[in-house]
Amino acid sequence: METMQPLTIRFTPKAIAKARELLQKSGVPEGGVRVGLVGGGCSGYTYRIQAEAAPRPQDHIFEFEGVRVFVDPKSLKLLNGSTVDYHESLMYSGFAFHNPNAKRTCGCGSSFSV
């Protein structure tokens, strides 16, 4: 019998720190960070991260060093096993997704297809 592995997502320490900053700046430090996908972008799905005051009823809730992360079930299926990092450079600063489910990504890395 095959056992199902739990769906999961990971945040690096730098992403956790930036998520905490996002929550403080948004005025909902007791809330959480919503990680999800929206249709569109060059390759099909675009990653989205935003602060939210509370999870939705169907959300999966993860916690990293006191930062709660809310992910809806549909997004989690496509993000399962992903690692969220934060990159800063002269050209770009922002959250970066390392998604093992992405079959193709656009040149800027902000969208993907499965």
Buried (B, 14 or more C-beta within 10 A) or exposed (E): EEEEEEBEBBBBEBBBBBBBEBBEEBEBBEBBBBBBBEEEBBBBBBBEBEBBEEBEEEBBEBEBEEBBBBBBEEBBEBBBEBBBBBBEEEEEEBBBBEBEBBEEBBEEBBBBBE
